[in-house]
Amino acid sequence: MPESWVNLAERIGTDLHVDLSGPGSRRAVLIRALRDAVREGRLPPGTRLPPYRSLAADLGLARNTVADAYAELVAEGWLTARQGSGTRVAERAAPPKRPRLPKPAPAKPAAPAYNLLQGTPDASSFPRTAWLSAARRALGAAPNEAFGPGDPRGRIELRRALADYLTRARGVRVDPERIVVCSGFAHALRLLFGGGVLRGPFAVESYGLGFHREILAGSGVRTVPLGLDEQGARVEELTEGSRGRETGPRVRGVLLTPAHQFPTGGPLHPSRRAAAVDWARSHGGLILEDDYDGEFRYDREPVGAVQGLDPERVVYLGSVSKSLSPAVRIGWMVLPEHLVPDVLAAKGEREAWASVLDQLTLADFIASGQYDRHIRRMRQRYRSRRDRLVTALAERAPHITATGIAAGLHAVLRLPPGTEASVVKAAAWQGIALEGLAQFRHPEATMAATDGLVVGYSTPSEHAYGAAVDALCRALPPDERGYPTDGRVRPSAAARPHAT
């Protein structure tokens, strides 16, 4: 029985396409096709070709045509034929043509030596061993149906684990049936606004992540900036806008970072938390609570979730992008009951976003206590880094005030007015990647602008952190009394930055 082309591919270790198109006899076309395959390296030296009877059957050619082609290529030195070993590509067949390489792309700028961008945990601290153990346990215990299309809510194992954890650690009032798993905060916003679940206008804090505003704008939702002060977002402006005063249009909801305002760093004052919920109740509004790094606190008591004050008026949003890694594409929404059907309709009939296997692993990771242990370990590590940054500033740049350092993964360094752009440029010259406050300001914000740097102290690896802080201090402007930022300051000038 002739050998099939599939079996041939398995035996010679490659799939070979033989193009029999082109001018000439079938014999000439086959010779040219096999010669090209050898020349181009698709048939490496030593590769055994199929018997001519099998190849003739697969290609629809006469046996003599294939036999004559083999004989011609043997005579030319492309193939060898020995009794008992079949026909093979010659070891010294003509070398393959060098492929025409594309023109080299323009050289990319060198990567910064020190990454002090906010928002990313230390990748070297990912709990690989514990995560692998959780994955093994989860896969071993998973029912067969877990490997199907998936529930759009997310795996029930993860939703139960999240419900227990969020109730215990963040004060969230939650039932697993009200949790919808997503791939992160941005995905949640796209489901809520792009899916038509929520409509605008929506209020946002005057300083925040620009891509959040862009997602809303891309869904046709106007964002209205709220002022900020030392007590957090000025939520009284919600009431002013809702009454149609000149201070702003009526808004349907507000996006807040109440545990740790991003990027300025302070918590929302308790009276304002209550006021925001009162506004939502009295005006039929909705609060989106972004709890992006609520686990990391150092010098203050835990701040519970606003959602705990009224679960029917707050959508609680979280993820593991800061606590574990952005590579684990898992986030969650804790929804008011009336929004669950609409969000599920927007998401679709199956889980197409967050890996079901990662969901099962995270569920075990949380339920086994490994997540809590990881958070405690990283809280200590990040606090140590925060302290090293604060100490370096006190010694080398006592005129620079650091704020927002009682919690989170970044600090804001307040700069003299008018210096932010030049300091960001100076930092780039020192090989530092960081961002200025202006980058996070809402384009329609009316509150006074503040010059500052947003310094992420969680991103660098441990061995690079000290050098990164040294480079940062060199980039800071000298104080107005003329003392340099190179460590040669008088001891009496040092002052511990203010923590909020």
Beta strands, then each sheet from edge to edge (+ up, - down):
strand 1: 79-82
strand 2: 86-89
strand 3: 114-115
strand 4: 179-182
strand 5: 202-205
strand 6: 223-226
strand 7: 228-229
strand 8: 232-233
strand 9: 253-256
strand 10: 286-290
strand 11: 314-319
strand 12: 331-334
strand 13: 401-403
strand 14: 410-414
strand 15: 432-433
strand 16: 435-436
strand 17: 452-456
sheet 1: 1+ 2-
sheet 2: 3+ 15+
sheet 3: 4+ 12- 11+ 10+ 9+ 5+ 6+
sheet 4: 7+ 8-
sheet 5: 13+ 14- 17+ 16-
end
